[in-house]
Structure formats: structure tokens, C-alpha cells
């Protein structure tokens, strides 16, 4: 959109389709995971983008080449968007005994676990579900959604009284990175729903039927659900990265300082929060800086980390707009921007569920057409609608 025919674009992907992961939270409750996939062939052809189906296994920044399947692809500019992976092995026993929420296959396993809860309750059995957020998790928001959705789902099945739900997280407060207002909302929802919430519980190890924590506490469980520690999904030797493989970037442009022709957007970069809306904003900033360099102009857009999310609960949803800033403290690298005031908005309503559904449909639809979500008249209309709703339904 910014430079038209001056860009000859190539997409390297190790899959034939794009997985729209935000909607995967619905799979445990019945969504067909095939509906999460958006085929790549049509949108790339529509936009005259060369599609190479292969796994990029190396980057040579000096030669400006990407290694794929024994061959190499030259580039003038490179955007790395290889995302994050999970490393459950960091917590002894977590990989063996917990169900993760990372892949569609994991979500299908979780669906089976949830249905077993209902079957046990119908046999007058009692069950305990424990949710675990361990250290080095970079975005626990989807797990908060699933625990609240589970409560609503079990109530609708008429078996909630037979299922204990315990929530444990290493965070000092609930959804800590998004500040006190999200903590207050989560705490109130846990209390309203009878979910036992335990912040500052750092998981130490997991056995076949119990979770032990660094504070000496232990919880027995029948079903254990976890969002494991994050790592970079595809580390590239020779590119500067942190200890977990996330590429070092300039905040505003998403460039690699050591290699300014390379950009890292979304979960591949070292921004501390891994979240869909922030990935959109990073892609916008990278496109603006890359295009400005080609055109010999000053970039018109920087990455401004103002997160927006809509958290599903089935009976309602919670909207949050959260301006963030880096702190420079490795222990707590991100915080709500001081003095954000009116820019920091949180609100819960049944109407926000309509917003959640609209986003869940419109993003894959735009992608299937090869259109950027944050672009053109479509996004201006969407942005206007979100601002109008938030002015009424959030404060």
C-alpha cells in the first residue's frame, strides 16, 4: 500500500496456511480447528507475492541471504516473523502432565479433558481443574479467557458445582503486565465465579496428580492446564538475540540495530509482551520505516505499544486498551505507562462479545484477501467503531 510496484515481495512459509491463533480459544468448546487455517496461495497470488513453501533455517546478514532447503534467497530487506514457541521442560513434569494451550492439537486434548469433567459430574463425581502460569510466560491472556469461559460453559451444562477451579500464576497480580485495572477485573470475576485465584504462586514441579509451588503450597488435580514458558520458535545463529532467542530490536522501528535492513515483528522480536494487536502495530511500524527508506523520506509511524484486546468469557467480554512502556528492569520489563489516564481503558459488557466476534471474523477475512488489517478505509471504520464503543463501555 505504501510503495506499490517498487516492492517485489517474497513470503517464505513452512506451512500452506496461516493459523489464526486468537480464535483457538474456542476449540476446547467445539470449534472445528480447520476453521483456524487461512490458505496462503490465494492472497499471495492476488497481491503478486512470490510464495515459497519451505522452512527458513538460516540467515546470513552479511551476504543478505536466507537459507531454505539447501538453497538461498537474496534480499534487500528482511522481515522476520517466525513467532514464539513453548518450552514446558523448564518446569519439571509440566510437559508430561499438563495440557498446554499452544496448538490446535493441544486444544483438542483440552476439549476431551473438559468433556470428561462433565461426564464425571454426571456420575456424581467431583473434579478439580488447576490452571498454571509459570515464569517466562509472555502473554497469559488467552488462558485467563479459557478459565472464565470454562466456568460459564460448566454452568450452562449444569455441573459447575461438581468442579473446583483453581488458578495459579507467578505474576504478583492477575494479568500483571496490563496493570491494576485488569487485575481488579480478573479478581472480581474469580470471586463472582467461585474460582480460587492465587497470584505470586511460582510453580516448582509437577507430579502425576499434584502441583508443588516454591512457597511450599501443593494442589492436587484431576486436570492440569498450563501456558508454558516462551522461547523463540526459530533461533537464527548470528543474529543478536536475548537468552530466549528473541531478536534484539529498536523499539520504534522494529529494526535489528546491528543489521538495519532486518526487521523483527510480532513474537519473534524482544518486546516483552507477545500479543496479537501489538504484533499488528509492530508490522505497521516496520512497513512504515522500510517504505520510507526506499522512498527516501522520513517515516510517518513508529511503534507505540498501546495494546488493545477483548477477553472472551462466553457470558460477556472485557475490553482493555493499555498504553505500555519499557522499564529497563529485567525482572519487570514492562508496565502501564505512567500518566496514561484516559488512554488506559477497561470495561466489561455483553456488547463487547459482539466486538470480539467481529474481530475474530474480520481479521482472517482480510488476510484471506491479502489485505492488511490496519489499512485503508476498512481499518478507519473499525477504529472509529472501537473508539465509539470504548467511550461508552470502558473507562
C-alpha positions as CSV (number, residue, x, y, z in Angstrom):
1,X,0.0,0.0,0.0
2,X,2.8,2.4,0.8
3,X,5.2,1.9,-2.1
4,X,3.2,0.0,-4.7
5,X,5.2,-1.6,-7.5
6,X,8.5,-0.6,-6.0
7,X,8.4,-3.7,-3.8
8,X,9.0,-7.2,-5.1
9,X,7.9,-9.3,-2.2
10,X,8.6,-13.0,-1.3
11,X,7.0,-14.9,1.5
12,X,8.7,-18.0,2.9
13,X,6.4,-20.2,4.9
14,X,6.8,-23.7,6.2
15,X,3.0,-24.2,6.0
16,X,0.4,-23.9,3.3
17,X,-1.9,-21.9,5.5
18,X,-1.8,-19.2,8.2
19,X,-3.1,-20.3,11.6
20,X,-5.3,-17.6,13.1
21,X,-4.4,-18.5,16.7
22,X,-6.6,-16.0,18.6
23,X,-9.7,-18.0,17.7
24,X,-8.2,-21.2,19.0
25,X,-9.6,-20.5,22.5
26,X,-13.0,-21.7,21.1
27,X,-11.6,-25.2,20.1
28,X,-12.0,-26.7,23.6
29,X,-15.7,-25.7,23.4
30,X,-16.5,-27.2,20.0
31,X,-14.9,-25.1,17.2
32,X,-13.5,-27.1,14.3
33,X,-9.8,-26.3,14.3
34,X,-9.8,-26.5,10.5
35,X,-11.6,-23.1,10.6
36,X,-8.5,-21.5,12.0
37,X,-6.5,-22.0,8.8
38,X,-6.3,-19.4,6.1
39,X,-4.7,-20.8,2.9
40,X,-1.8,-18.7,1.7
41,X,-1.9,-19.4,-2.1
42,X,-4.8,-17.1,-3.0
43,X,-3.9,-14.0,-1.0
44,X,-0.3,-14.1,-2.1
45,X,-1.2,-14.6,-5.8
46,X,-3.8,-11.8,-5.5
47,X,-1.1,-9.4,-4.4
48,X,1.6,-10.8,-6.7
49,X,3.7,-12.0,-3.8
50,X,6.0,-15.0,-4.5
51,X,5.2,-17.8,-2.1
52,X,8.0,-20.3,-1.2
53,X,6.8,-23.2,0.9
54,X,9.9,-24.1,2.9
55,X,11.4,-23.6,6.3
56,X,13.9,-20.9,6.8
57,X,16.8,-22.4,8.7
58,X,19.4,-19.7,8.5
59,X,20.0,-16.0,7.8
60,X,23.3,-14.7,6.5
61,X,23.1,-10.9,7.2
62,X,26.5,-10.2,5.5
63,X,25.5,-11.9,2.3
64,X,21.9,-10.8,2.7
65,X,20.5,-14.3,2.1
66,X,18.0,-16.6,3.7
67,X,18.9,-20.3,3.7
68,X,16.0,-22.6,2.8
69,X,16.1,-26.3,1.8
70,X,19.7,-26.3,0.7
71,X,19.2,-23.1,-1.4
72,X,19.4,-19.4,-0.6
73,X,17.1,-16.4,-1.2
74,X,18.7,-13.0,-1.6
75,X,17.0,-9.9,0.0
76,X,17.4,-6.2,0.2
77,X,15.2,-6.0,3.3
78,X,14.1,-8.9,5.5
79,X,11.1,-9.1,7.9
80,X,11.4,-12.0,10.4
81,X,8.0,-13.0,11.8
82,X,8.7,-16.6,12.9
83,X,6.9,-16.2,16.2
84,X,7.3,-17.9,19.6
85,X,7.4,-21.5,20.8
86,X,6.9,-23.2,24.2
87,X,9.5,-24.9,26.4
88,X,7.4,-26.7,29.0
89,X,10.6,-28.7,30.0
90,X,11.7,-25.7,32.1
91,X,9.3,-26.8,34.8
92,X,9.9,-30.5,35.9
93,X,6.9,-32.6,35.0
94,X,4.9,-29.9,33.2
95,X,5.4,-31.3,29.7
96,X,4.4,-34.8,30.9
97,X,1.3,-34.0,33.0
98,X,-0.2,-30.7,31.8
99,X,-2.2,-29.9,28.7
100,X,-0.9,-26.8,27.0
101,X,-2.9,-24.3,25.1
102,X,-0.5,-23.6,22.3
103,X,-1.5,-25.7,19.2
104,X,-4.9,-26.8,17.8
105,X,-3.9,-30.4,18.8
106,X,-3.4,-29.2,22.4
107,X,-6.8,-27.5,22.3
108,X,-8.4,-30.8,21.1
109,X,-6.8,-32.6,24.1
110,X,-8.2,-29.9,26.3
111,X,-11.7,-30.4,24.7
112,X,-11.6,-34.1,25.7
113,X,-10.5,-33.1,29.2
114,X,-13.4,-30.7,29.6
115,X,-15.9,-33.3,28.4
116,X,-14.5,-35.7,30.9
117,X,-15.3,-33.2,33.6
118,X,-18.9,-33.1,32.6
119,X,-19.1,-36.9,32.4
120,X,-17.7,-37.3,35.8
121,X,-20.1,-34.7,37.2
122,X,-23.0,-36.6,35.7
123,X,-21.8,-39.7,37.6
124,X,-21.8,-37.5,40.7
125,X,-18.0,-37.4,40.8
126,X,-16.1,-34.3,41.8
127,X,-13.1,-33.0,39.9
128,X,-10.5,-30.3,40.4
129,X,-9.0,-28.3,37.5
130,X,-5.8,-26.4,38.1
131,X,-4.5,-23.7,35.8
132,X,-0.8,-22.8,35.9
133,X,1.0,-19.8,34.5
134,X,4.8,-20.4,35.1
135,X,7.6,-17.8,34.9
136,X,8.8,-16.7,31.5
137,X,5.3,-16.7,30.1
138,X,5.0,-13.7,27.8
139,X,1.2,-13.4,27.5
140,X,-1.2,-15.3,29.7
141,X,-4.3,-13.5,28.4
142,X,-5.7,-16.5,26.4
143,X,-5.5,-18.7,29.5
144,X,-7.5,-16.1,31.5
145,X,-10.1,-16.3,28.8
146,X,-10.3,-20.1,28.9
147,X,-10.7,-20.3,32.6
148,X,-13.6,-17.8,32.6
149,X,-15.1,-19.5,29.5
150,X,-14.9,-22.9,31.3
151,X,-16.8,-21.6,34.3
152,X,-19.6,-20.3,32.0
153,X,-19.6,-23.4,30.0
154,X,-19.8,-25.7,33.0
155,X,-22.7,-23.6,34.4
156,X,-24.6,-24.0,31.2
157,X,-24.0,-27.7,31.4
158,X,-25.4,-27.7,34.9
159,X,-22.3,-29.3,36.5
160,X,-20.3,-26.3,37.8
161,X,-20.9,-27.2,41.5
162,X,-19.1,-30.5,40.9
163,X,-15.9,-28.9,39.5
164,X,-13.4,-27.0,41.6
165,X,-11.3,-24.5,39.6
166,X,-8.0,-23.2,40.9
167,X,-5.9,-20.5,39.2
168,X,-2.2,-20.1,40.0
169,X,0.2,-17.7,38.5
170,X,3.8,-16.5,39.1
171,X,2.6,-12.9,38.5
172,X,2.3,-10.7,41.5
173,X,-1.1,-9.6,40.3
174,X,-3.5,-11.0,37.7
175,X,-2.6,-10.1,34.1
176,X,0.2,-8.1,35.7
177,X,1.7,-6.6,32.6
178,X,-1.6,-4.8,31.8
179,X,-1.8,-3.1,35.1
180,X,-4.1,-2.7,38.2
181,X,-7.4,-2.3,36.3
182,X,-7.2,-5.7,34.6
183,X,-6.2,-7.2,37.9
184,X,-9.3,-5.8,39.5
185,X,-11.5,-7.1,36.8
186,X,-9.9,-10.6,36.9
187,X,-10.1,-10.7,40.7
188,X,-13.7,-9.7,40.7
189,X,-14.6,-12.3,38.1
190,X,-12.8,-15.0,40.0
191,X,-14.7,-14.1,43.2
192,X,-18.1,-13.9,41.3
193,X,-17.5,-17.3,39.7
194,X,-16.1,-19.1,42.7
195,X,-12.6,-19.6,41.1
196,X,-9.8,-19.7,43.7
197,X,-7.1,-17.4,42.4
198,X,-3.5,-17.5,43.7
199,X,-1.1,-14.8,42.4
200,X,2.6,-15.0,43.3
201,X,2.5,-18.8,43.3
202,X,5.5,-19.9,41.3
203,X,5.3,-23.5,40.1
204,X,8.2,-25.6,41.2
205,X,7.4,-29.1,39.9
206,X,4.5,-31.2,38.6
207,X,3.7,-34.8,39.6
208,X,1.1,-37.1,38.1
209,X,-1.6,-35.8,40.5
210,X,-0.2,-32.7,42.2
211,X,1.5,-29.4,41.6
212,X,4.1,-28.1,44.0
213,X,5.0,-24.4,44.4
214,X,8.0,-22.5,45.6
215,X,6.1,-21.2,48.6
216,X,5.5,-24.7,49.9
217,X,1.9,-25.0,48.7
218,X,0.7,-28.0,46.9
219,X,-2.5,-28.6,44.9
220,X,-3.9,-32.0,43.8
221,X,-5.6,-32.0,40.4
222,X,-7.6,-34.1,38.0
223,X,-6.9,-31.9,35.0
224,X,-3.9,-29.6,34.7
225,X,-3.9,-26.8,32.2
226,X,-0.8,-24.6,31.5
227,X,0.6,-21.9,29.3
228,X,4.3,-22.9,29.3
229,X,7.4,-20.6,29.2
230,X,8.0,-18.9,25.9
231,X,11.1,-19.2,23.7
232,X,11.7,-18.1,20.1
233,X,10.3,-20.7,17.8
234,X,13.2,-20.3,15.3
235,X,16.5,-19.1,16.6
236,X,18.9,-17.7,13.9
237,X,22.5,-18.1,14.7
238,X,24.5,-14.9,14.1
239,X,21.6,-12.5,14.8
240,X,21.7,-10.7,18.1
241,X,19.1,-12.1,20.5
242,X,18.3,-12.4,24.2
243,X,18.7,-15.6,26.2
244,X,15.4,-17.0,25.0
245,X,16.2,-16.4,21.3
246,X,14.1,-13.3,20.7
247,X,15.8,-10.9,18.4
248,X,17.1,-7.5,19.7
249,X,15.2,-4.7,18.1
250,X,14.9,-0.9,18.2
251,X,11.6,-0.2,19.8
252,X,10.2,2.4,17.4
253,X,11.2,0.8,14.1
254,X,11.5,-2.9,14.9
255,X,14.9,-2.9,13.2
256,X,17.8,-5.0,14.4
257,X,20.4,-2.3,15.4
258,X,23.3,-4.5,14.2
259,X,21.5,-5.2,10.8
260,X,19.2,-2.2,10.0
261,X,17.9,-3.9,6.8
262,X,16.4,-6.7,9.0
263,X,13.1,-6.1,11.0
264,X,11.6,-8.5,13.6
265,X,7.9,-8.1,14.2
266,X,5.5,-9.9,16.5
267,X,6.6,-12.7,18.8
268,X,10.0,-13.1,17.0
269,X,11.2,-9.8,18.5
270,X,12.3,-9.0,22.0
271,X,9.3,-6.8,23.0
272,X,8.3,-8.4,26.4
273,X,4.6,-8.9,25.7
274,X,3.6,-11.3,22.9
275,X,0.1,-10.3,21.8
276,X,-1.8,-10.1,18.5
277,X,-2.7,-6.4,18.5
278,X,0.9,-5.4,19.4
279,X,2.1,-7.6,16.5
280,X,-0.1,-5.7,14.2
281,X,1.3,-2.4,15.4
282,X,4.9,-3.7,15.1
283,X,4.2,-4.7,11.5
284,X,2.8,-1.3,10.7
285,X,5.9,0.4,12.1
286,X,8.3,-1.9,10.2
287,X,6.4,-1.3,7.0
288,X,6.5,2.5,7.5
289,X,10.2,2.6,8.2
290,X,11.1,0.2,5.4
291,X,9.0,2.1,2.9
292,X,10.3,5.4,4.0
293,X,13.9,4.3,3.4
294,X,13.0,3.0,-0.1
295,X,11.3,6.3,-0.9
296,X,14.0,8.5,0.7
297,X,11.5,10.0,3.1
298,X,11.1,10.3,6.9
299,X,8.9,7.5,8.4
300,X,5.5,8.6,9.4
301,X,4.8,6.0,12.0
302,X,6.7,4.5,15.0
303,X,5.7,1.5,17.1
304,X,3.7,2.9,20.0
305,X,2.9,0.0,22.3
306,X,-0.8,0.7,23.1
307,X,-2.3,-2.8,23.4
308,X,-6.0,-3.5,22.7
309,X,-7.7,-6.7,23.5
310,X,-11.1,-8.2,24.0
311,X,-11.2,-11.1,26.5
312,X,-13.9,-13.6,26.0
313,X,-15.9,-15.0,28.9
314,X,-18.9,-16.5,27.0
315,X,-21.5,-14.6,29.1
316,X,-19.8,-11.3,28.4
317,X,-16.4,-9.9,27.4
318,X,-13.8,-7.4,28.7
319,X,-12.2,-4.8,26.6
320,X,-8.8,-3.3,27.5
321,X,-6.8,-0.5,26.0
322,X,-3.4,-0.4,27.7
323,X,-0.6,2.1,27.0
324,X,2.7,0.3,27.8
325,X,6.3,1.3,28.3
326,X,9.6,-0.5,28.8
327,X,11.1,-0.1,32.3
328,X,14.6,-1.3,31.8
329,X,14.2,-3.7,34.7
330,X,14.8,-7.3,33.6
331,X,12.5,-8.6,36.5
332,X,9.6,-6.4,35.4
333,X,10.4,-5.2,31.9
334,X,7.0,-3.7,31.1
335,X,4.5,-1.5,32.8
336,X,1.4,0.6,32.2
337,X,2.6,4.0,31.0
338,X,2.5,6.5,33.9
339,X,0.1,9.3,33.4
340,X,-1.9,7.4,30.7
341,X,-5.1,8.4,32.4
342,X,-7.8,8.5,29.7
343,X,-5.8,6.3,27.4
344,X,-5.9,3.4,29.9
345,X,-9.4,2.0,29.5
346,X,-11.1,-1.2,30.8
347,X,-14.7,-2.3,30.6
348,X,-16.9,-5.4,30.7
349,X,-20.1,-5.9,28.8
350,X,-22.2,-8.4,26.8
351,X,-21.8,-6.0,23.9
352,X,-18.1,-6.5,23.9
353,X,-18.7,-10.1,22.8
354,X,-20.1,-8.7,19.5
355,X,-16.8,-6.8,19.1
356,X,-14.8,-10.0,19.8
357,X,-16.8,-11.9,17.2
358,X,-16.4,-9.1,14.7
359,X,-12.6,-9.1,15.1
360,X,-12.5,-12.9,15.0
361,X,-14.2,-12.9,11.6
362,X,-12.8,-9.8,10.0
363,X,-9.1,-10.4,10.6
364,X,-9.0,-13.8,8.8
365,X,-11.3,-12.4,6.1
366,X,-8.9,-9.5,5.4
367,X,-5.9,-11.9,5.5
368,X,-7.6,-14.2,3.0
369,X,-7.9,-11.3,0.6
370,X,-4.2,-10.3,1.0
371,X,-5.3,-7.0,2.7
372,X,-3.6,-5.5,5.8
373,X,-5.9,-5.3,8.8
374,X,-4.6,-1.9,9.8
375,X,-5.0,-0.2,6.5
376,X,-7.3,1.8,4.3
377,X,-11.0,2.7,4.8
378,X,-11.7,-0.7,6.4
379,X,-9.4,0.0,9.4
380,X,-10.5,3.6,9.7
381,X,-14.1,2.4,10.1
382,X,-13.1,-0.4,12.5
383,X,-11.0,2.0,14.6
384,X,-13.9,4.5,14.7
385,X,-16.3,1.8,15.9
386,X,-13.9,0.6,18.6
387,X,-13.3,4.2,19.9
388,X,-17.1,4.8,20.0
389,X,-17.7,1.6,21.9
390,X,-14.9,2.2,24.3
391,X,-16.1,5.7,25.1
392,X,-19.4,4.3,26.3
393,X,-18.5,0.8,27.6
394,X,-15.0,1.4,29.1
395,X,-13.4,3.9,31.4
